[in-house]
Amino acid sequence: MQILQGKNIVLGITGGIAAYKTPELVRRLKEQGANVRVVMTDGAKAFITPLTLQAVSANPVSDSLLDTQAELAMGHIELAKWADVLLIAPATADIIAKIAAGLANDLLSTLCLATAAPIVVAPAMNQQMWHAPATQTNINTITSRGVHIWGPGEGEQACGDIGKGRMLNVEELLELSCQFFAEKTLTDQHWVITAGPTREAIDPVRYISNHSSGKMGYAIAQAALNSGAKVSLISGPVSLTAPSGCKLIKVESAEQMHQQALSLAESATVFVACAAVADYRVIEIAEQKIKKHADAMQINLVKNPDIVADVAALKDKPFTVGFAAETQDVEHYALGKLQRKNLDMIAANDVAKVGQGFNSNENALTVFNGKEKVAIALASKAEVARQLVALIAKQYQK
Ligand code: C5P
């Protein structure tokens, strides 16, 4: 089942340039099963047409408090009651001020007063306007009344300024929406997750590593957080932003990851080893950059500790899940690792298949626990992670 299945989202769009992103937001929310009804201010209609939003939402767009037709059935009250959440994105300084003041002089501000549903605003404005004392006071006021504020993000703005005030991107808004509605079933659990590659130094400027992007491990961390778990993410070097709310422990080498994993595993309920740990490390790391004199050279390597196997060997071991990235005989190798490393579950993926696994945004897994085999079909890593977390939670609670 999709996370937003059957959820009613009223999307309020106000007059900011980020309004051009809202058709994509509506499309993505609907993809996750949400019903979306759009309310637009006059300012919003200067940036994007109601016809576009009507087409993507498959619902009529509301834009007027004084619409005789809609108000025959008390349209604003009906919309206010229909909503499971009122999400305003982009939210201008103006709508934020109106909510703070309790004004009700157009349809959207009226809805804010008339709805019992939670209200979320995703601010979007020039950085100077965001930092203005009036805006900050208004943000404090509405936060203290329980309005949720998502963002704003930082970066280059449409006006050329650089700073805080950008509306969060569609992917971030979608993730926060899923997080908002996800059932919090893991609140008393501590999940420790390893992610990304490790780097094994050769000398001060060179290292041995692999192509792992860390995306799958980070998606699992996000999915576990969404379900209410406390999450520690032990990550090798990646170019990803850690999900907010998790404890990020940055490491480079397998030995550092091993040390952190064993120390955190003591308080973990679930341990997920998603990292692509280098099998070997250099025995003697050169203190200075190695010079290229000889035509050939040798580097002597020694085996790294097996992190997941050592966690699984703990007396009081957490529910331990490993990954098996294989290019052939996937099931055979995965089951071998499940047994040899004393794991409770192993998630296998065929990295030889185009479009899944290393560096891609999608994945497909076959999960084994020694008794059953469950297939998670090709989907975004976020969706695959959600299904895997649900599977682990179900198995762990048995
Ligand atoms: O043995 P192999 O590397 O194929 O096993 C993969 C699984 O073992 C993954 O879950 C990986 O994170 C974990 N692993 C580990 N420490 C190692 C090697 C692999 O935790 N040194």
Residues whose N, C-alpha, C, O or C-beta is under 5 A from the ligand:
A	BS01	C5P	A273 C274 A275 A276 V277 A278 N304 P305 D306 I307 V308 V321 G322 F323 A324
